[in-house]
Amino acid sequence: MAEGEGEWSYSKNSRRQEIVIRETKPIIENATKEVYTALLPKTMIIVDLGCSAGPNTLLFMSNVIGVIADQCKSSEGDPVELQFFLNDLPGNDFNELFRAIQKFETSGTMDQPGHVPPLHYISGLPGSYYNRLFPRQSVHLFHSSYCLHWRSQVPEGLDTSKEAYLNKDNVYITNTTTPFAVKQFQEQFHKDFSLFLELRHEELVYGGKMVLVFLGRKNEDVYSGELNQLYGLVARSLQSLVLKGLVEKEKLESFNLPVYGPSVAEVKEVVMQSKIFSMDEIKLFEANWDPFDDSEGVDVLDSACSSMNVAKCIRSVLKSLIICHFGETILDPLFVEFASLVAKQLEEQQTKLAVIAMSLKKI
Ligand SMILES: C[S@@+](CC[C@H](N)C(=O)[O-])C[C@H]1O[C@@H](n2cnc3c(N)ncnc32)[C@H](O)[C@@H]1O
């Protein structure tokens, strides 16, 4: 994610992710309440996986603190204390995150009438959630929002040339992606998500829960997904830079995004096969591409403005991957091109992302 607090930073361009946390608040609240009332821990360990450096992890923590304060209103004895761990990859801007936490703690956000916030402690935890992060049976609640569509790596074979790169000038699955390359993306999802479930199962206490929210696909057709459309435009923007001589063709052909948007059925299949979690609920909802467009109609009111908003959001998410592979100089021309393609797409129709939200219980 783009670091800092500037115009192009993740923290200034994460309104879509914020709305998703607000949308999934009832799921977070139910899971928190159920774990707390069933287990009555003296210290409740809560983890936000893929917290980033923006304001959204603070929103998650304040939701949890509000629920626990409410639960403890009338209880006697020692009040529960909360230990939050905020996890992300080591490259995450943890300094920015802890500056934001300091402001949050002194802003009085927690002071709601009738609520005495429980004592809480907040620690950062750098590391990949595709590894073990906690001792066995130590965590009560895991949360992860807008992360698990990211794979642990680019699917095998896609970024190495035997004779020709497998996914040509695509960066994700599009109509010209071969069935073999599609299978590589699907297998990477299956492998990563199964591993993630196994690791968290080890770390959760019995009765512990996970609330997982990530981008997915509305239809079963793997070529017709909402992410396919969005990243299809990223690929077309890169292709136009190749034509302008700003990007080498081979550089584009060796670039693929470590991402996969599964359908609800695919997610359910992995959870069922794992036999280690029961599914309390799963739902899919849709969100406009433009994070500032809350309208529900089929028309986009201002496609030029919306396309800029989409471009800023996607730039803040892809910045480090793009710089790492192509260098920094292509960022501006790439996202000018991308914004123009998004504007054309939005002039034709309102375009949405599919978000999958679920609550799982360790069995
Ligand atoms: C789009 S951001 C979402 C951040 C935040 N949860 C929110 O709702 O705004 C995705 C985050 O997932 C993190 N991430 C991706 N893969 C990860 C991994 N394997 N382990 C830990 N964090 C990861 C990224 O670094 C990034 O900060």
The ligand as an SDF file (V2000), in Angstrom:
LIG
                    3D

 27 29  0  0  0  0  0  0  0  0999 V2000
   -6.2540   -3.2240    0.7410 C   0  0  0  0  0  0  0  0  0  0  0  0
   -5.3090   -3.3370    2.1960 S   0  0  0  0  0  0  0  0  0  0  0  0
   -6.5680   -3.4840    3.4210 C   0  0  0  0  0  0  0  0  0  0  0  0
   -6.1450   -2.8630    4.6870 C   0  0  0  0  0  0  0  0  0  0  0  0
   -7.1630   -2.7400    5.8020 C   0  0  0  0  0  0  0  0  0  0  0  0
   -7.5470   -4.0470    6.3020 N   0  0  0  0  0  0  0  0  0  0  0  0
   -8.3660   -1.9480    5.3870 C   0  0  0  0  0  0  0  0  0  0  0  0
   -9.4770   -2.4770    5.4380 O   0  0  0  0  0  0  0  0  0  0  0  0
   -8.2030   -0.7790    5.0040 O   0  0  0  0  0  0  0  0  0  0  0  0
   -4.6130   -4.9900    2.1530 C   0  0  0  0  0  0  0  0  0  0  0  0
   -3.5000   -5.1580    3.1600 C   0  0  0  0  0  0  0  0  0  0  0  0
   -3.1840   -6.5570    3.2290 O   0  0  0  0  0  0  0  0  0  0  0  0
   -1.7960   -6.6550    3.4590 C   0  0  0  0  0  0  0  0  0  0  0  0
   -1.3440   -8.0130    3.1160 N   0  0  0  0  0  0  0  0  0  0  0  0
   -1.3350   -8.5900    1.8870 C   0  0  0  0  0  0  0  0  0  0  0  0
   -0.8160   -9.8290    1.9790 N   0  0  0  0  0  0  0  0  0  0  0  0
   -0.4980  -10.0290    3.2920 C   0  0  0  0  0  0  0  0  0  0  0  0
    0.0850  -11.1110    4.0010 C   0  0  0  0  0  0  0  0  0  0  0  0
    0.4310  -12.2410    3.3780 N   0  0  0  0  0  0  0  0  0  0  0  0
    0.2680  -10.9920    5.3320 N   0  0  0  0  0  0  0  0  0  0  0  0
   -0.0840   -9.8440    5.9760 C   0  0  0  0  0  0  0  0  0  0  0  0
   -0.6480   -8.7770    5.3360 N   0  0  0  0  0  0  0  0  0  0  0  0
   -0.8410   -8.8670    4.0190 C   0  0  0  0  0  0  0  0  0  0  0  0
   -1.2230   -5.5680    2.5570 C   0  0  0  0  0  0  0  0  0  0  0  0
    0.0990   -5.2330    2.9070 O   0  0  0  0  0  0  0  0  0  0  0  0
   -2.2230   -4.4480    2.7950 C   0  0  0  0  0  0  0  0  0  0  0  0
   -1.8420   -3.5850    3.8190 O   0  0  0  0  0  0  0  0  0  0  0  0
  1  2  1  0
  2  3  1  0
  2 10  1  0
  3  4  1  0
  4  5  1  0
  5  6  1  0
  5  7  1  0
  7  8  2  0
  7  9  1  0
 10 11  1  0
 11 12  1  0
 11 26  1  0
 12 13  1  0
 13 14  1  0
 13 24  1  0
 14 15  1  0
 14 23  1  0
 15 16  2  0
 16 17  1  0
 17 18  1  0
 17 23  2  0
 18 19  1  0
 18 20  2  0
 20 21  1  0
 21 22  2  0
 22 23  1  0
 24 25  1  0
 24 26  1  0
 26 27  1  0
M  CHG  2   2   1   9  -1
M  END
$$$$
